[in-house]
Amino acid sequence: MIKFVGAGPGDAELITVKGMKALKEAEVVLYTGSLVPKELLDWCKYDAIIANSADMAYEDIFSFIQKHHTKKFVRLHTGDSSIYSTTAKQIEFLKAEGIPYETIPGVTAAFGAAAALNIEYTIPGVSQTLIISRVEGRTPNPESLKQLLSNKNSSFAFYLSITLIKKLKTTAFELGYLKDTPCWVVEKATWADEKVYKGTISNIEESVSHIKGVALILFGEYLNQEATIESHLYDKKYKKEGSKSSKSL
């Protein structure tokens, strides 16, 4: 059994209890060394086989899995394995080989960053939609940046795009975004050396031009955290009407 485990965004304590149990039971662990904190490996057995996939090609990963798949095997990915993790390619291999597998979710960087900043992505009257994407660079994106940013009432979280922030700024201006539209960058969200840079789409580039590693770009009016309408969730009238409906049942 191969267990794909989301390690969380950086803070070793943000792995799920189920993920932690999987690591404790594992006989073999293949982890993404460049992104997964090594503190997580402290949960592993002293005699577990532990390998770093940072310098492996797909063929190396498949060979390693093939060699050890009869053991309790954890494939430890950063964040959540459903976002930018390449698990689909690995699962395709497992299916072809008839090797059983399961996925244990984790906390992705967008949610780790939101918690670190104490913000909400869905603000009444401002945004009820979160778009997680990347700015197209060498890796093609099926949707153009213009198409994504045309959803002006959405909350944006861009992964793997810090070196392309100038393209984000230029495209936003082309689409009529105001120069003071908030744009924040969270470098290494939830890690001990996490850094936060707050600015606007017009000036944030100056603050983050030195960043070459892992960083998340947050963009949109939602960052002001100012609702333009009231939510009905805790409205007194709404609560009374809900209470009456419950009694009638």
Secondary structure, 3 states (H helix, E strand, C coil): CEEEEECECCCHHHCCHHHHHHHHHCCEEEECCCCCCHHHHHHCCCCCEEEECCCCCHHHHHHHHHHHCCCCEEEEECECCCCCCCHHHHHHHHHHHCCCEEEECCCCHHHHHHHHHCCCCCECCCECCEEEECCCCCCCCCCCHHHHHCCCCCEEEECCCHHHHHHHHHHHHHCCCCCCCEEEEEECCCCCCCEEEEEECCCHHHHHCCCCCCEEEEECHHHHCCCCCCCCCCCHHHHHHHHHHHHHC
